[in-house]
């Protein structure tokens, strides 16, 4: 197993790494504060590689450009940790060689390994701890989003024959996913609404003239959209033609996100737009996943889903890239696919029963990072949880591609909203679009 980040490669340890391990581990500032002794010889380091760094999820942290080992990181599974005895929980451990401190390698490697743990290994909880006084490790865990669980005043440190104060932190899959979705969304909306992500965290509404920015969602004709509004984090984001945005600023600079629920405000906005030859065209809630289906995370290798409530079964068939083109012109799947060069269809999952496709979920690459899910279920298959199963499966596929899955629907499309909720999605933001 090899895992990658922008700057790093995580690979299993090799005996040829003994020299570099000894170089780092012989420094008294590295091991003892983490609870293990200074390495006294290369032979000792080699023994550690053979008998300690031999876990299935233990990795050497290497620089991608040179291959140089800079540290170690591991998910200690049940049997290798004393923090849990559950198979769906593990402990995160890490250290970086002193010459490489200050480069943010530990949090970068840990983010990738945490993602691997939740998405590929099916972990529900990841534990992480540090001994009192190890401020560097504490700061890393804070950056990663771990939350405090407990402190123990008497922790045995057997390798050093010491008793220490130990602090234990925790991260659940739901907490990790919610944080990942929120941070990714704010980055995406900052590009779409021509502002900085930090602005979205603030309390002020944002008003900006639209300009094309790399990484925006690529909807056809968006550069001609006179105005679009997002409601997120209790605030409003406006972008579009300068004169329309300026007029909105005069009226809505101090408005709250509740503005979106006031029909009179909609009418007022429509009146403003009409003076510029425009009108409100659409309003949509958008969803991001905050829960992952256990069935999707731990899916059977046969890709067969069995609905326990209705005792119905169907198989899954996946399609990618040009394979999706075979469905062009088939109106049964008009919500699943775009067939638009601006937002190309990249992934699809079909539910097949008795040789017939009864449902289809497709993902379109709306931006470099955000892939939108669309879905159709044939009428005869309604009530068999086909839609929920397909959205759950496609969500996992998108996340494993390193992208953010999101789900949009109409304000009055209750059935579609129920599918989103059943698949573990929550509403994160709303958008209003104006047009001619």
N, C-alpha and C positions, 0 to 999 in steps of 0.2 A: 504494500500500500504506500503510495506517494501522494501527499497533499501539498497544494501550492497556495501561496498568497501573492500579492504584487511583488514582494521583494524576497520571499522565502520559499524554500522547499522543506517539507517535513518528510523524512525517510527513516527507515529502521537503521539502528546502529550496526556498524560493521567492526570487525576486529582491527581493521586498519585505522580506525578512529582513536586507537588507544593513546597515541602521542598527543593529539590535540586535547583529548579528555584530560590527560594528566597535566597538561599545561594550565588548563583552567581550574581543575579540581585540586591542584596543589596550592592554590592561593587560599589562605585562611579566611579571606573575606567572602568566599563563595559558599562553601559547604556548611560550616558549623552553624551559621545563622538559620539555615534551612533544616538542620537536624542531622546532618551526616558529616563524618570526619574528613579531615584533609587527606588527600591521597598521597601516600609516601613514596610510591614508585609507579613506573609504567606498568609493571606486572599487576599491581593492585588495580589500576584502571582497566586493564584488560579483563581481569576477573569480574569487575563490575559490569562491563559490557556483556560478558557471557552469562552472568547469573543474576544481575539486577535489571539491566536495561534490555531484558529479553522478553518483556511483556508484549502482548499482541498490539497494544496501542501506545507503545513507547517509541518516541521518535527523536532523531537528531535534528536540531534546527539548523538549517544551512542557508547561506546566502545564495540566491538564485543565480546571480551573475558570475560567481566564482566557485561555488560549491563548498566554500569554507564553513566548517561547523562552528556555530557560535553559542550553542547551548543545548538544552534538553527539555523535552516536554512529554507528558504522559497523561492519558486517562487511565487511572488505576481501576480496573473492573473488579467486581465482586470476587473476593479471594485474595486480592492484592492490596486491599485497603481496609482499615479498621473504622472508617467513617460510615459504612453502610454494609448491610448483608443482603441487599436486594439486587437482583440481576438487571433491573432497569434504572439503577443508580450507579454513579461512579465518582471518583475523586480526581480533580485536576491538580497536577503538580508540574513545576517548571523551574528552571534557573537559566541564567545567561552568564557567559564568561565575562569577567570584569572588563577586559579590553573593549567590550561591546555594549557596556552600560550606557544608557542615555539615548539609544537609537530606536526605542519603542519596539524592539523585536519581540519581547515577551507578550505584550497585548496583541500584537499582530498574529503571532503563532497561535496564541490561545483562542482568539476569535475563530480561527479556521478549525481548530480541534473541537471547540465547543459545538460549532455547526455540524461537524462530522458526528459528534456524539449524539446530538438530537435527531439529525436527519437520517444518518446511515446506521447507527447502532441502536436506535430506538430508545435512547435514554429519556427518562421523565424528569430526572433531577441530577444535577452535577454539584458536588460539594467541593469546597476549597478552603484551606486554612493557612494560618501563618502564626508563628510564635511571636510573643510580645517583644516589641523592639524592632521587628523586621518591617520597617516602614516601606521599603521598596516593594515588597510583596503585597502589602496592604493597598498601596496606591494602584498597583496593577489590577487587583481584584475590584477596586472601586471603578476603575476605567472600564472594566469588562461588564459591570452591572450586577455583580454579586451583591447580595444583601445579607446583613448580619443575622446569624441564627443563635449562637450562644458562645460563651466564654467558659473555659475550664481552667481552674487555678492550679491543677496538678496533672499535668500531662507528662507521661513517661516518654523520654527520648532515649530509647535503648542503645542506639549506636554511639551515643556520647555519655551514657550513664548519668543522665541529668533529669531533673524535674523542672518543667517550665509552665508558664501561662500560655495557653493556646486559644486562639480565636477562630471560630468556624463560621464560614459564610456559605450561602446556598444560592443556586439559580435553578428555577424550574423551567421546563420547556415553554410553558405559556408565558412566563415573564420574559424569557429570552426572545420569543417570537414577537411579542407585543413591542418590546423595545426596538427590535430590528425593523419592524414595520414602520413605527413612528419616525425613526431617524431617516429611513430610506424615503418615506413619503415627504418629509420636509425638504430633503435634498431635491427631490423631483419637482415639487411644487415651486421651489425657489427658481428653478430653471423655467418652468412653465409660466410663472407669473413675474419673471424678470426682477427678482429681488435676491436677497441673501437668506440662507436657511436660518441664520441667527435672528432675522427679522420676524420669522414666523413664531419663534419662541417668545417674542416680546408681546406686550399687550396691545400695541397700536395696530390699527388697520393699515393696510399697505395699498398704495396707489402708484401704478407705474405704467408708463407708455410701453406698448408691446414692441419687442424687437426679437429677432431670431437669435437663439442661443443654442450652442451645441448641447445635445442631450435632452432637449425638450421632447415631449410626446409629439409624434409626427402625424397629426390628424390632417386630412386633406382640406386645404383651404383655410387653415387656422390663421395664416398670416393676414387674411382678409376679414377675420372676425372682428367686428367693431368693439365688442366688449365681452369679457368673460369674468365671472366672479366665482371664487371658491370660498366656502365657509369651512374653516378648520381651526381647531384649538380655540374655539369661542370667539374667533375674529373673522374679518373679511379681507380677502385679497382681490384687488381689481387690476385688470390689465386690458389694454385695447388702444383705440385711437385716443390721442392726447386730449382732444377737446371734450370727449365723452368722459374720460377718466377724471379730468379736472372738474367737470360738473358733478360727478359722483363724490368727489372729495368734499366739495362744498356742503353736500347734503348728508353724507354718511361717514364723515371722519370719526365721529364718536359713537357710531352705531355698534351694537353688539351682535354676536352671532345669532341671537334670537330674531334679528331682523328677517332672517330667512323664513321664519314661521308666520310672518305677518302678511296676509294677502294684500292689505292696503299698500304695503311697501312695494310689492310686486307691481301693482297698478301704477304707483308713482314712478317707478323705474321705467315701466313701459311707456309712460307719458314722456319721460325724458328722452328715451330712445327714439320715439316717434318724431321728435323735432329734428333728429339727425337722419331720418329716413330709415330707421331700424326698428326692431321689435324683439322681445324675448322669444327665443325659439325652443329652448328645452331646459329642463332641470333634472338632474340625476343624482341619486346617492351613490357613493362609491365605497366598496368594502375591501378590507384587508383581513387576512387570516390571523386569528389569535389563538386558535386551537387546531391541533393536527389530529386527524382520525387515526386511532390506534390501528385500524385495519390497513390504512394506507402506509403508515410508518412501518408496520411489521407485516407487509403483504406477503401472501403465499407466492412462491415462485411460479406457480401455474397461472397466476393472474386470474383466478376464478373468485368471484365474489358471491357469497351466499347471504341473502337477507334473512336474518334470524326471525323477523316478525312474520314475513309472508311466505317463507320457505321457497322462494323463487331464486333461481340462480342464473347468472349470465357471465360470459367471459369478457375479458378486456382485450382489445386490439389497439396497438399504438401506431401512430403515423407521424412522420417528420418530413419537413421540407417539401420536396416535389411530390412525395407520396400523397400529399393532401390535395393536389390538383385534380385527382380523379373525382372529387366531390363537387367540383365547380359546376354550377348550373343545377345542382340538386337542391331544390327549395326546402327540402326537409331540414337542411342544416344551415339555413340562412342566418341564424344567430350565432352558430358555432364558428363560422368562418367569415373573413372580410374579403379575401381575394383583392386586396388593395396593396399596390407596391409601396405605399407610404407606411403601412402597418402590416407587414407580411405575416402570414400564418406560419408558425414555426413548429407547433406541437399539436397533437390531437389524441384523444382517447375515445374509442367507441365501445359501447356495450352491445354485445352480440348474444342473441338468444335464438336457438333453433336455426342457426345460419342466417338470421336477419339482424341488421343493425336496428336497435330500438332506442338508442340515444347516442349523442355525440357532444363532446366538449372540446373546444379548440382554444388555442392561445395565440394571440397576435402580438408581435413585438412592437408595441406602441412607442417605446423608446429603447435606449440601450439597456436600461435597467428594469423597466416596468412592462410586464406582459399581461395583457387583459384576457380574461376567460369569458368565453361565450358558450352557450349551451342550448341544445334542442333535445327534447324527448318526445317520441311518437305518442300519440294520444292513447293508444292501447296499453302503453307501458306506464302510464301515470299511476302513482300510488305504490310503486314497487321500489321507491328510493333510488331509482336509476340516476336521477340528476345529482343527488347528494353524493352518491358513490363516485360518479365521474368527476365532479368538482374536487372532491377530496383527493382522488388519485392524481389529477392533473396539477393540483396545488403542489404535491410532493415532487412531481417531475420538474416543475418550474423552479422550485427551491433548489433542487439538486443540480440544476443548470446554473445556479448562482444568480438567479433573477428574482424579482419580486412579483408574485401573482396578485392581481387585483380583479375585482368583479364590479361591473357597473350595471345598473338596471334602471327602469323607469320608476317615477314616484308612485305610480298606481299599480305597478306590476307586483302584486302581493305574492303570487306563487313563486316568482323569481327571487323575491326577498326571503321567502321561507327556505328556499334551497340554499341561499348564501348562509343564513343563520345555522341551518342544520349541518352545513359543511365546516362550521367553525369560524365563520367570517363575522366581523362586526363593522358597522358603519364608522368610517374614519373622517370622511369629508363629503361635502355636496358641491356641485358645480352648476352654474347657470350660464348659458350661452345665448348671445344675441346674434341676429342676422338680419338680412334684408327682408 
